[in-house]
């Protein structure tokens, strides 16, 4: 009978552990749901990292556009390169 000692006002240990397990499972499910929104090969970025990446892409695009605009392209150069 020692196993079945009744203590009023206390929650059974197995119920406490079960609640913790349910909470862990719910957190894991939320993490899986968030990952499901991200396409394969991609990852979520923090806002500051995302903004830095966008600034880098914008600067790269600006630099590439500037370099392309500085090239001298005429109809003669297209004809010369296509004939060789």
PDB file as gemmi writes it, atoms N, CA and C in Angstrom:
CRYST1    1.000    1.000    1.000  90.00  90.00  90.00 P 1                      
ATOM      1  N   UNK A   1       0.799  -1.195   0.000  1.00  0.00           N  
ATOM      2  CA  UNK A   1       0.000   0.000   0.000  1.00  0.00           C  
ATOM      3  C   UNK A   1       0.845   1.264   0.000  1.00  0.00           C  
ATOM      4  N   UNK A   2       2.152   1.139   0.185  1.00  0.00           N  
ATOM      5  CA  UNK A   2       3.009   2.316   0.234  1.00  0.00           C  
ATOM      6  C   UNK A   2       3.036   3.051  -1.110  1.00  0.00           C  
ATOM      7  N   UNK A   3       2.832   2.300  -2.190  1.00  0.00           N  
ATOM      8  CA  UNK A   3       2.852   2.909  -3.522  1.00  0.00           C  
ATOM      9  C   UNK A   3       1.702   3.875  -3.716  1.00  0.00           C  
ATOM     10  N   UNK A   4       0.603   3.681  -3.069  1.00  0.00           N  
ATOM     11  CA  UNK A   4      -0.610   4.444  -3.309  1.00  0.00           C  
ATOM     12  C   UNK A   4      -0.893   5.434  -2.183  1.00  0.00           C  
ATOM     13  N   UNK A   5       0.142   6.046  -1.677  1.00  0.00           N  
ATOM     14  CA  UNK A   5      -0.031   7.040  -0.625  1.00  0.00           C  
ATOM     15  C   UNK A   5      -0.682   8.264  -1.246  1.00  0.00           C  
ATOM     16  N   UNK A   6      -1.711   8.752  -0.643  1.00  0.00           N  
ATOM     17  CA  UNK A   6      -2.453   9.893  -1.168  1.00  0.00           C  
ATOM     18  C   UNK A   6      -1.935  11.165  -0.508  1.00  0.00           C  
ATOM     19  N   UNK A   7      -1.591  12.123  -1.351  1.00  0.00           N  
ATOM     20  CA  UNK A   7      -1.140  13.419  -0.861  1.00  0.00           C  
ATOM     21  C   UNK A   7      -2.067  14.459  -1.466  1.00  0.00           C  
ATOM     22  N   UNK A   8      -2.812  15.137  -0.644  1.00  0.00           N  
ATOM     23  CA  UNK A   8      -3.742  16.153  -1.135  1.00  0.00           C  
ATOM     24  C   UNK A   8      -2.992  17.422  -1.500  1.00  0.00           C  
ATOM     25  N   UNK A   9      -3.419  18.068  -2.591  1.00  0.00           N  
ATOM     26  CA  UNK A   9      -2.835  19.339  -2.997  1.00  0.00           C  
ATOM     27  C   UNK A   9      -1.611  19.222  -3.870  1.00  0.00           C  
ATOM     28  N   UNK A  10      -1.175  18.035  -4.222  1.00  0.00           N  
ATOM     29  CA  UNK A  10      -0.003  17.852  -5.080  1.00  0.00           C  
ATOM     30  C   UNK A  10      -0.432  17.213  -6.394  1.00  0.00           C  
ATOM     31  N   UNK A  11       0.245  17.599  -7.439  1.00  0.00           N  
ATOM     32  CA  UNK A  11      -0.006  16.996  -8.738  1.00  0.00           C  
ATOM     33  C   UNK A  11       0.878  15.771  -8.879  1.00  0.00           C  
ATOM     34  N   UNK A  12       0.306  14.737  -9.444  1.00  0.00           N  
ATOM     35  CA  UNK A  12       1.043  13.497  -9.636  1.00  0.00           C  
ATOM     36  C   UNK A  12       2.237  13.765 -10.559  1.00  0.00           C  
ATOM     37  N   UNK A  13       3.384  13.214 -10.201  1.00  0.00           N  
ATOM     38  CA  UNK A  13       4.624  13.439 -10.942  1.00  0.00           C  
ATOM     39  C   UNK A  13       4.479  13.073 -12.410  1.00  0.00           C  
ATOM     40  N   UNK A  14       3.792  11.982 -12.707  1.00  0.00           N  
ATOM     41  CA  UNK A  14       3.651  11.552 -14.100  1.00  0.00           C  
ATOM     42  C   UNK A  14       2.851  12.580 -14.904  1.00  0.00           C  
ATOM     43  N   UNK A  15       1.878  13.251 -14.282  1.00  0.00           N  
ATOM     44  CA  UNK A  15       1.124  14.281 -14.989  1.00  0.00           C  
ATOM     45  C   UNK A  15       1.990  15.514 -15.266  1.00  0.00           C  
ATOM     46  N   UNK A  16       2.829  15.857 -14.327  1.00  0.00           N  
ATOM     47  CA  UNK A  16       3.742  16.982 -14.532  1.00  0.00           C  
ATOM     48  C   UNK A  16       4.686  16.680 -15.688  1.00  0.00           C  
ATOM     49  N   UNK A  17       5.236  15.482 -15.700  1.00  0.00           N  
ATOM     50  CA  UNK A  17       6.136  15.084 -16.784  1.00  0.00           C  
ATOM     51  C   UNK A  17       5.404  15.049 -18.123  1.00  0.00           C  
ATOM     52  N   UNK A  18       4.164  14.580 -18.106  1.00  0.00           N  
ATOM     53  CA  UNK A  18       3.377  14.502 -19.342  1.00  0.00           C  
ATOM     54  C   UNK A  18       3.102  15.902 -19.886  1.00  0.00           C  
ATOM     55  N   UNK A  19       2.808  16.861 -19.007  1.00  0.00           N  
ATOM     56  CA  UNK A  19       2.581  18.234 -19.445  1.00  0.00           C  
ATOM     57  C   UNK A  19       3.846  18.817 -20.064  1.00  0.00           C  
ATOM     58  N   UNK A  20       4.990  18.533 -19.469  1.00  0.00           N  
ATOM     59  CA  UNK A  20       6.257  19.004 -20.031  1.00  0.00           C  
ATOM     60  C   UNK A  20       6.496  18.398 -21.406  1.00  0.00           C  
ATOM     61  N   UNK A  21       6.179  17.110 -21.548  1.00  0.00           N  
ATOM     62  CA  UNK A  21       6.350  16.433 -22.826  1.00  0.00           C  
ATOM     63  C   UNK A  21       5.423  17.050 -23.878  1.00  0.00           C  
ATOM     64  N   UNK A  22       4.174  17.323 -23.513  1.00  0.00           N  
ATOM     65  CA  UNK A  22       3.234  17.953 -24.447  1.00  0.00           C  
ATOM     66  C   UNK A  22       3.735  19.325 -24.880  1.00  0.00           C  
ATOM     67  N   UNK A  23       4.309  20.066 -23.941  1.00  0.00           N  
ATOM     68  CA  UNK A  23       4.835  21.383 -24.267  1.00  0.00           C  
ATOM     69  C   UNK A  23       6.009  21.265 -25.240  1.00  0.00           C  
ATOM     70  N   UNK A  24       6.916  20.312 -24.997  1.00  0.00           N  
ATOM     71  CA  UNK A  24       8.044  20.101 -25.912  1.00  0.00           C  
ATOM     72  C   UNK A  24       7.551  19.705 -27.300  1.00  0.00           C  
ATOM     73  N   UNK A  25       6.567  18.807 -27.340  1.00  0.00           N  
ATOM     74  CA  UNK A  25       6.027  18.371 -28.630  1.00  0.00           C  
ATOM     75  C   UNK A  25       5.370  19.531 -29.369  1.00  0.00           C  
ATOM     76  N   UNK A  26       4.661  20.401 -28.643  1.00  0.00           N  
ATOM     77  CA  UNK A  26       4.027  21.560 -29.268  1.00  0.00           C  
ATOM     78  C   UNK A  26       5.077  22.512 -29.832  1.00  0.00           C  
ATOM     79  N   UNK A  27       6.176  22.727 -29.105  1.00  0.00           N  
ATOM     80  CA  UNK A  27       7.252  23.589 -29.589  1.00  0.00           C  
ATOM     81  C   UNK A  27       7.913  22.996 -30.828  1.00  0.00           C  
ATOM     82  N   UNK A  28       8.127  21.682 -30.823  1.00  0.00           N  
ATOM     83  CA  UNK A  28       8.711  21.018 -31.989  1.00  0.00           C  
ATOM     84  C   UNK A  28       7.790  21.136 -33.191  1.00  0.00           C  
ATOM     85  N   UNK A  29       6.493  21.004 -32.970  1.00  0.00           N  
ATOM     86  CA  UNK A  29       5.521  21.116 -34.057  1.00  0.00           C  
ATOM     87  C   UNK A  29       5.537  22.536 -34.630  1.00  0.00           C  
ATOM     88  N   UNK A  30       5.602  23.544 -33.764  1.00  0.00           N  
ATOM     89  CA  UNK A  30       5.673  24.934 -34.239  1.00  0.00           C  
ATOM     90  C   UNK A  30       6.947  25.162 -35.048  1.00  0.00           C  
ATOM     91  N   UNK A  31       8.049  24.582 -34.613  1.00  0.00           N  
ATOM     92  CA  UNK A  31       9.310  24.723 -35.353  1.00  0.00           C  
ATOM     93  C   UNK A  31       9.211  24.055 -36.717  1.00  0.00           C  
ATOM     94  N   UNK A  32       8.591  22.883 -36.775  1.00  0.00           N  
ATOM     95  CA  UNK A  32       8.413  22.193 -38.060  1.00  0.00           C  
ATOM     96  C   UNK A  32       7.490  22.986 -38.971  1.00  0.00           C  
ATOM     97  N   UNK A  33       6.436  23.576 -38.422  1.00  0.00           N  
ATOM     98  CA  UNK A  33       5.513  24.366 -39.234  1.00  0.00           C  
ATOM     99  C   UNK A  33       6.209  25.590 -39.811  1.00  0.00           C  
ATOM    100  N   UNK A  34       7.060  26.232 -39.017  1.00  0.00           N  
ATOM    101  CA  UNK A  34       7.792  27.395 -39.516  1.00  0.00           C  
ATOM    102  C   UNK A  34       8.755  26.976 -40.621  1.00  0.00           C  
ATOM    103  N   UNK A  35       9.396  25.828 -40.475  1.00  0.00           N  
ATOM    104  CA  UNK A  35      10.322  25.339 -41.496  1.00  0.00           C  
ATOM    105  C   UNK A  35       9.600  24.941 -42.775  1.00  0.00           C  
ATOM    106  N   UNK A  36       8.344  24.538 -42.660  1.00  0.00           N  
ATOM    107  CA  UNK A  36       7.584  24.120 -43.835  1.00  0.00           C  
ATOM    108  C   UNK A  36       7.325  25.300 -44.770  1.00  0.00           C  
ATOM    109  N   UNK A  37       7.323  26.519 -44.243  1.00  0.00           N  
ATOM    110  CA  UNK A  37       7.081  27.695 -45.063  1.00  0.00           C  
ATOM    111  C   UNK A  37       8.310  28.089 -45.874  1.00  0.00           C  
ATOM    112  N   UNK A  38       9.477  27.590 -45.504  1.00  0.00           N  
ATOM    113  CA  UNK A  38      10.726  27.940 -46.179  1.00  0.00           C  
ATOM    114  C   UNK A  38      11.001  26.887 -47.255  1.00  0.00           C  
ATOM    115  N   UNK A  39      11.224  27.321 -48.496  1.00  0.00           N  
ATOM    116  CA  UNK A  39      11.514  26.347 -49.554  1.00  0.00           C  
ATOM    117  C   UNK A  39      12.818  25.594 -49.281  1.00  0.00           C  
ATOM    118  N   UNK A  40      12.941  24.445 -49.871  1.00  0.00           N  
ATOM    119  CA  UNK A  40      14.146  23.632 -49.696  1.00  0.00           C  
ATOM    120  C   UNK A  40      15.365  24.406 -50.199  1.00  0.00           C  
ATOM    121  N   UNK A  41      16.456  24.355 -49.449  1.00  0.00           N  
ATOM    122  CA  UNK A  41      17.673  25.055 -49.819  1.00  0.00           C  
ATOM    123  C   UNK A  41      17.730  26.485 -49.330  1.00  0.00           C  
ATOM    124  N   UNK A  42      16.680  26.963 -48.670  1.00  0.00           N  
ATOM    125  CA  UNK A  42      16.633  28.314 -48.137  1.00  0.00           C  
ATOM    126  C   UNK A  42      16.585  28.250 -46.618  1.00  0.00           C  
ATOM    127  N   UNK A  43      16.765  29.402 -45.987  1.00  0.00           N  
ATOM    128  CA  UNK A  43      16.660  29.457 -44.537  1.00  0.00           C  
ATOM    129  C   UNK A  43      16.117  30.812 -44.134  1.00  0.00           C  
ATOM    130  N   UNK A  44      15.522  30.881 -42.965  1.00  0.00           N  
ATOM    131  CA  UNK A  44      15.022  32.140 -42.443  1.00  0.00           C  
ATOM    132  C   UNK A  44      16.199  32.965 -41.925  1.00  0.00           C  
ATOM    133  N   UNK A  45      16.117  34.274 -42.120  1.00  0.00           N  
ATOM    134  CA  UNK A  45      17.179  35.165 -41.666  1.00  0.00           C  
ATOM    135  C   UNK A  45      16.592  36.146 -40.652  1.00  0.00           C  
ATOM    136  N   UNK A  46      17.426  36.542 -39.707  1.00  0.00           N  
ATOM    137  CA  UNK A  46      17.014  37.588 -38.777  1.00  0.00           C  
ATOM    138  C   UNK A  46      16.896  38.895 -39.563  1.00  0.00           C  
ATOM    139  N   UNK A  47      16.120  39.837 -39.034  1.00  0.00           N  
ATOM    140  CA  UNK A  47      15.877  41.085 -39.751  1.00  0.00           C  
ATOM    141  C   UNK A  47      17.162  41.843 -40.069  1.00  0.00           C  
ATOM    142  N   UNK A  48      18.088  41.933 -39.114  1.00  0.00           N  
ATOM    143  CA  UNK A  48      19.314  42.683 -39.379  1.00  0.00           C  
ATOM    144  C   UNK A  48      20.167  42.006 -40.450  1.00  0.00           C  
ATOM    145  N   UNK A  49      20.232  40.680 -40.423  1.00  0.00           N  
ATOM    146  CA  UNK A  49      20.992  39.940 -41.444  1.00  0.00           C  
ATOM    147  C   UNK A  49      20.326  40.081 -42.810  1.00  0.00           C  
ATOM    148  N   UNK A  50      18.998  40.042 -42.827  1.00  0.00           N  
ATOM    149  CA  UNK A  50      18.247  40.182 -44.080  1.00  0.00           C  
ATOM    150  C   UNK A  50      18.471  41.565 -44.680  1.00  0.00           C  
ATOM    151  N   UNK A  51      18.445  42.612 -43.851  1.00  0.00           N  
ATOM    152  CA  UNK A  51      18.656  43.968 -44.346  1.00  0.00           C  
ATOM    153  C   UNK A  51      20.081  44.161 -44.864  1.00  0.00           C  
ATOM    154  N   UNK A  52      21.065  43.569 -44.187  1.00  0.00           N  
ATOM    155  CA  UNK A  52      22.449  43.642 -44.670  1.00  0.00           C  
ATOM    156  C   UNK A  52      22.579  42.955 -46.024  1.00  0.00           C  
ATOM    157  N   UNK A  53      21.937  41.808 -46.168  1.00  0.00           N  
ATOM    158  CA  UNK A  53      21.999  41.079 -47.437  1.00  0.00           C  
ATOM    159  C   UNK A  53      21.336  41.880 -48.552  1.00  0.00           C  
ATOM    160  N   UNK A  54      20.205  42.488 -48.259  1.00  0.00           N  
ATOM    161  CA  UNK A  54      19.524  43.302 -49.269  1.00  0.00           C  
ATOM    162  C   UNK A  54      20.370  44.511 -49.668  1.00  0.00           C  
ATOM    163  N   UNK A  55      21.029  45.148 -48.696  1.00  0.00           N  
ATOM    164  CA  UNK A  55      21.922  46.263 -49.017  1.00  0.00           C  
ATOM    165  C   UNK A  55      23.070  45.799 -49.904  1.00  0.00           C  
ATOM    166  N   UNK A  56      23.636  44.634 -49.586  1.00  0.00           N  
ATOM    167  CA  UNK A  56      24.739  44.081 -50.386  1.00  0.00           C  
ATOM    168  C   UNK A  56      24.283  43.797 -51.818  1.00  0.00           C  
ATOM    169  N   UNK A  57      23.113  43.222 -51.973  1.00  0.00           N  
ATOM    170  CA  UNK A  57      22.589  42.916 -53.310  1.00  0.00           C  
ATOM    171  C   UNK A  57      22.328  44.214 -54.073  1.00  0.00           C  
ATOM    172  N   UNK A  58      21.796  45.208 -53.390  1.00  0.00           N  
ATOM    173  CA  UNK A  58      21.527  46.487 -54.040  1.00  0.00           C  
ATOM    174  C   UNK A  58      22.828  47.147 -54.505  1.00  0.00           C  
ATOM    175  N   UNK A  59      23.860  47.128 -53.666  1.00  0.00           N  
ATOM    176  CA  UNK A  59      25.147  47.716 -54.054  1.00  0.00           C  
ATOM    177  C   UNK A  59      25.774  46.935 -55.211  1.00  0.00           C  
ATOM    178  N   UNK A  60      25.689  45.616 -55.178  1.00  0.00           N  
ATOM    179  CA  UNK A  60      26.236  44.801 -56.266  1.00  0.00           C  
ATOM    180  C   UNK A  60      25.513  45.105 -57.573  1.00  0.00           C  
ATOM    181  N   UNK A  61      24.194  45.241 -57.507  1.00  0.00           N  
ATOM    182  CA  UNK A  61      23.414  45.559 -58.698  1.00  0.00           C  
ATOM    183  C   UNK A  61      23.799  46.928 -59.237  1.00  0.00           C  
ATOM    184  N   UNK A  62      23.955  47.885 -58.340  1.00  0.00           N  
ATOM    185  CA  UNK A  62      24.358  49.237 -58.749  1.00  0.00           C  
ATOM    186  C   UNK A  62      25.732  49.198 -59.417  1.00  0.00           C  
ATOM    187  N   UNK A  63      26.690  48.508 -58.805  1.00  0.00           N  
ATOM    188  CA  UNK A  63      28.046  48.436 -59.366  1.00  0.00           C  
ATOM    189  C   UNK A  63      28.056  47.743 -60.727  1.00  0.00           C  
ATOM    190  N   UNK A  64      27.300  46.666 -60.860  1.00  0.00           N  
ATOM    191  CA  UNK A  64      27.255  45.944 -62.125  1.00  0.00           C  
ATOM    192  C   UNK A  64      26.610  46.804 -63.212  1.00  0.00           C  
ATOM    193  N   UNK A  65      25.540  47.490 -62.862  1.00  0.00           N  
ATOM    194  CA  UNK A  65      24.878  48.366 -63.828  1.00  0.00           C  
ATOM    195  C   UNK A  65      25.815  49.489 -64.248  1.00  0.00           C  
ATOM    196  N   UNK A  66      26.520  50.056 -63.299  1.00  0.00           N  
ATOM    197  CA  UNK A  66      27.471  51.126 -63.606  1.00  0.00           C  
ATOM    198  C   UNK A  66      28.559  50.624 -64.552  1.00  0.00           C  
ATOM    199  N   UNK A  67      29.101  49.455 -64.289  1.00  0.00           N  
ATOM    200  CA  UNK A  67      30.138  48.888 -65.164  1.00  0.00           C  
ATOM    201  C   UNK A  67      29.603  48.624 -66.568  1.00  0.00           C  
ATOM    202  N   UNK A  68      28.405  48.119 -66.662  1.00  0.00           N  
ATOM    203  CA  UNK A  68      27.820  47.846 -67.982  1.00  0.00           C  
ATOM    204  C   UNK A  68      27.552  49.129 -68.751  1.00  0.00           C  
ATOM    205  N   UNK A  69      27.148  50.177 -68.053  1.00  0.00           N  
ATOM    206  CA  UNK A  69      26.874  51.441 -68.726  1.00  0.00           C  
ATOM    207  C   UNK A  69      28.147  52.135 -69.183  1.00  0.00           C  
ATOM    208  N   UNK A  70      29.265  51.850 -68.545  1.00  0.00           N  
ATOM    209  CA  UNK A  70      30.522  52.480 -68.950  1.00  0.00           C  
ATOM    210  C   UNK A  70      31.158  51.795 -70.160  1.00  0.00           C  
ATOM    211  N   UNK A  71      30.696  50.604 -70.516  1.00  0.00           N  
ATOM    212  CA  UNK A  71      31.225  49.920 -71.692  1.00  0.00           C  
ATOM    213  C   UNK A  71      30.744  50.635 -72.946  1.00  0.00           C  
ATOM    214  N   UNK A  72      31.623  50.745 -73.906  1.00  0.00           N  
ATOM    215  CA  UNK A  72      31.213  51.380 -75.162  1.00  0.00           C  
ATOM    216  C   UNK A  72      30.766  50.283 -76.124  1.00  0.00           C  
ATOM    217  N   UNK A  73      29.504  50.279 -76.384  1.00  0.00           N  
ATOM    218  CA  UNK A  73      28.938  49.277 -77.287  1.00  0.00           C  
ATOM    219  C   UNK A  73      28.305  50.031 -78.444  1.00  0.00           C  
ATOM    220  N   UNK A  74      28.750  49.693 -79.650  1.00  0.00           N  
ATOM    221  CA  UNK A  74      28.181  50.300 -80.850  1.00  0.00           C  
ATOM    222  C   UNK A  74      27.791  49.187 -81.799  1.00  0.00           C  
ATOM    223  N   UNK A  75      27.119  49.547 -82.841  1.00  0.00           N  
ATOM    224  CA  UNK A  75      26.728  48.537 -83.822  1.00  0.00           C  
ATOM    225  C   UNK A  75      27.950  47.943 -84.505  1.00  0.00           C  
ATOM    226  N   UNK A  76      29.028  48.726 -84.652  1.00  0.00           N  
ATOM    227  CA  UNK A  76      30.249  48.206 -85.262  1.00  0.00           C  
ATOM    228  C   UNK A  76      30.874  47.111 -84.417  1.00  0.00           C  
ATOM    229  N   UNK A  77      30.894  47.295 -83.094  1.00  0.00           N  
ATOM    230  CA  UNK A  77      31.514  46.297 -82.236  1.00  0.00           C  
ATOM    231  C   UNK A  77      30.713  44.997 -82.230  1.00  0.00           C  
ATOM    232  N   UNK A  78      29.411  45.090 -82.354  1.00  0.00           N  
ATOM    233  CA  UNK A  78      28.579  43.865 -82.406  1.00  0.00           C  
ATOM    234  C   UNK A  78      28.845  43.123 -83.715  1.00  0.00           C  
ATOM    235  N   UNK A  79      28.963  43.856 -84.825  1.00  0.00           N  
ATOM    236  CA  UNK A  79      29.216  43.227 -86.125  1.00  0.00           C  
ATOM    237  C   UNK A  79      30.595  42.592 -86.140  1.00  0.00           C  
ATOM    238  N   UNK A  80      31.599  43.275 -85.598  1.00  0.00           N  
ATOM    239  CA  UNK A  80      32.955  42.735 -85.575  1.00  0.00           C  
ATOM    240  C   UNK A  80      33.044  41.457 -84.737  1.00  0.00           C  
ATOM    241  N   UNK A  81      32.400  41.427 -83.601  1.00  0.00           N  
ATOM    242  CA  UNK A  81      32.494  40.244 -82.742  1.00  0.00           C  
ATOM    243  C   UNK A  81      31.696  39.081 -83.311  1.00  0.00           C  
ATOM    244  N   UNK A  82      30.610  39.360 -84.009  1.00  0.00           N  
ATOM    245  CA  UNK A  82      29.809  38.265 -84.565  1.00  0.00           C  
ATOM    246  C   UNK A  82      30.450  37.664 -85.816  1.00  0.00           C  
ATOM    247  N   UNK A  83      31.293  38.410 -86.505  1.00  0.00           N  
ATOM    248  CA  UNK A  83      31.924  37.892 -87.720  1.00  0.00           C  
ATOM    249  C   UNK A  83      33.156  37.042 -87.417  1.00  0.00           C  
ATOM    250  N   UNK A  84      33.669  37.096 -86.213  1.00  0.00           N  
ATOM    251  CA  UNK A  84      34.872  36.338 -85.867  1.00  0.00           C  
ATOM    252  C   UNK A  84      34.541  35.077 -85.239  1.00  0.00           C  
TER     253      UNK A  84                                                      
END                                                                             
